[in-house]
Amino acid sequence: KWRIVFPNNGRQQKDWKQASTFYSGNRMQTTKYTWFTFLPHNLFEQLHRLGNLYFFFLVVLNWFPQVEVFHREITMLPLIVVLLTGMIKDAIEDYRKHQFDKTINFSKTRVYDK
């Protein structure tokens, strides 16, 4: 979709009202997560990586006593470390995006009109 920007100066009032129904705000947002969706969305993304899925499969496999090779906690340790490291990295990256979005959204602009 193309975004149409109309100056609100009275001449294009009808076009501005029509376009403002489609675009309620002029805010920019590049972040992936919110406070509520961070944990499930991040786990979903990280478990789509083949290496993380392999470690998860080993953890699940070790919960069955017939095929248990190591202790359950020892098998979970690499997966937890990798997932926590990825979560911390994604959280810092998303926080920086949020801060940048905030500076862009509250920056002053100049409007040129004839």
Secondary structure, DSSP 8 states (H G I E B T S, - for coil): --------SSTTHHHHHHHHHH------------TTTHHHHHHHHHTTSHHHHHHHHHHHHHTSTTS--S-HHHHHHHHHHHHHHHHHHHHHHHHHHHHHHHHHHTS-------
